[in-house]
Amino acid sequence: MAFSLNKLKNILNSNRDGQLAGSGSLDPEIGFKLSLHPVSKNLFVTVIGARHLPSLFGLSRAHGYLVKVKIFPGDSKFETSLQESSWPVWNEDFKFQLKLKDAKRPADKVDLQTLVAGHFLSLTIYAILEPPKPETDKRKNSKTLDAKKTNKVTEREEPKAKTGFLEKTFTSFKSTKAEAIAQKSILEKRRTVGAATWNFDSKLFQNDLKNGLIGTPDIWRPINAIASGLNTADTRRENRKGQLEVTLLYNASEDGLNDTVQLTINRLRCSVQTMQEQEQFKAPLYLKATILEANKAECYWKSDRFVPTISARWDPKSATVKMTVFKASLNKVSIYISLGCKIKMAKKEILGKATIDEKSQYSDSWNECLRQPGIPKTLWVNFE
């Protein structure tokens, strides 16, 4: 008897925990429900679970998943615990305070529709590529080592008192740098699966709960890939190789002999599919920006190596390349940006490149920058 694979999957899905019943779709999706206290304006978001999450990211396998929960407008955001299953069940509650758009309106006269109007929920799902290291063992080891060091110092000589501004500054610098390295390590192990959003609908708050709360039924939303977030005036489609946000700055001198052209790298964004394609090279990436005059490289900036990601930022103070040029030679100046990696045998692989000059597709932005000295021009550049 013929038996389709989809029917078999649906039977297996129906036998799982009832809280992961979902919508019946075989695409990745996440379930949640909300409860609201109309008087105190406290909103509780319950993240139920997710279904059909991808387990492979390039050559890496997901160890677990977590969800970042945020209500807009608002500043509060929370994260769920890490669940190792690709069908994770969380059932975790998070409390938010709703804000009224019209602050002058009396609270006792606000109806439910007005209270929830303009709010929406954002759920971003992350995959962790390797298990986190237990902090307890680290702390125990560090305490043991510190105790041994302290005993040795006491036996030999009196410890010197910590004095001086430089010592405090250096200590804080070391701790800040250590925190930055730890944060970078966390981000490198994290991959964004996608996000789901839901605009508040007052008609769905139909369940009367305890303690004056009203709630929604279980809601399941598809998990969509996060785009680069470009906000451009034209209708060009998002480039598959990724986009780079840069800032151009031209400064004119009085005699025209010491003009400067400056480029600052702000951030890189690409789709999840592009990131997975980059992971196939099994090598860290780098960015290189070069300013040329008459096709001759005069100065360049090169980033530190970084793992493939959908989003990366750089410090504007360090990610800047600047060149002094004669005003009469501005028509010979161009900027070349490349995204690459070094694979086996130190062979360079260029994954994307872009050119900015008066003949490129960004000529309007380039010419506008030259016409307005001292005014920075920020634009998105597509890698080809």
Buried (B, 14 or more C-beta within 10 A) or exposed (E): EEEEEEEEEEEEBEEBEEEBBBEEEEEBBBBBBBBBBBEEBBBBBBBBBBBBBBEEBBEBEBBBBBBBBBBEEEEEEBBBEBBEEBBBBBEBEBEBEBBBEEEEEEEEEBEBEBBBBBBEBBBBBBBBBEEEEEEEEEEEEEEEEEEEEEEEEEEEEEEEEEEEEEEEEEEEEEEEEEEEEEEEEEBBBEBBBBBBEBEBEBEBBEEEEEEEBBBBEBBBBEBBEBBBEBEEEEEEEBBBBBBBBBBBBBBBBEEEEEBBBBBBBBBBBBBBEBBBBBBEBEBBBBBBBBBBBEEEEBBBBEBEEBBBBBBBEBEEEEBBBBBEBBBEEBEBBBBBBBBBBBEEEEEEEEBBBBBBBBEBEBEEBBEBBBEEBEEEBEBBBBBE
